Amino acid sequence: MADLNKPVIVLVRPQLGENIGKAARAMLNFGLTEMRLVSPRDGWPNPSAGPAAAGADSVLADAKVYATTADAVADCAYVHATTVRKRGVTKPVVTPDEAGRQVHSLPGRHAILFGPERSGLETEDVALARNILTVPINPEFGSLNLAQAVILVAYEWSRMGREMAGAGAALVQPTVEEILPPAPQEELEGLIAHFIKLLEPRDYFLPEGRAEATHRTLRGVLTKPGWNHLEVRTLRGVLTALARNPRR
């Protein structure tokens, strides 16, 4: 991730400390670490941000506060404003993946602006941007919260960087539980025999003329899933429990 061109995430007039913390968490999920805050409503630092960050404390600790949006992006060559199209503002409109491509292909610092939770960016904020970053979304329900917007943009930035720069496995999949091999045939035969032992006294294999076919069908049912040894052991335990006299 260190070799990728990382954008600055600028939260303009954020209202709730919890949302700032959640945005920091979303950033760090994809390796973004530089957060800038423009006139946070409840001041900074905010005690509600830390718990919501769920471990992304380094992002919050390094966050810088600015009085205006212009100050926050003064050192950035490219500014992307996340908003719906504003009336009276004529700027190119890009999607998150297109913005991610620009961050990686256009040299210089990039900033991505996110507006306050209720109202979004004002026209004067958007006027500072090179383009408008808009998420294609359900027109009948276009509501994204702040952290959702940040994580969506951060993900697309990361994805485009890995795709364009050949950055390798910058991200990893969540740990997948190891898949155990099927149980040895000996254990499976023990399971089948256990079923037969419990079923025979209950006349499961009657009539006798169908007993062989019923045995064959039962064997097919028990061998088809490919149980591993832990699953076979569990099933044997279930059968043993069912064979006991019930508690009164």
HELIX and SHEET records of a PDB file:
HELIX    1   1 GLY A   17  ASN A   29  1                                  13    
HELIX    2   2 ALA A   49  ALA A   53  1                                   5    
HELIX    3   3 ASP A   57  ALA A   61  1                                   5    
HELIX    4   4 THR A   69  ALA A   72  1                                   4    
HELIX    5   5 PRO A   96  SER A  105  1                                  10    
HELIX    6   6 THR A  123  VAL A  126  1                                   4    
HELIX    7   7 LEU A  146  ALA A  165  1                                  20    
HELIX    8   8 GLN A  185  LEU A  199  1                                  15    
HELIX    9   9 GLU A  200  ARG A  202  5                                   3    
HELIX   10  10 GLU A  208  ARG A  210  5                                   3    
HELIX   11  11 ALA A  211  THR A  223  1                                  13    
HELIX   12  12 HIS A  229  ALA A  243  1                                  15    
SHEET    1   A 7 LYS A  64  TYR A  66  0                                        
SHEET    2   A 7 MET A  35  VAL A  38  1                                        
SHEET    3   A 7 VAL A   8  VAL A  12  1                                        
SHEET    4   A 7 HIS A 110  PHE A 114  1                                        
SHEET    5   A 7 TYR A  78  THR A  82  1                                        
SHEET    6   A 7 ASN A 131  LEU A 133  1                                        
SHEET    7   A 7 VAL A  93  VAL A  94  1                                        
END                                                                             
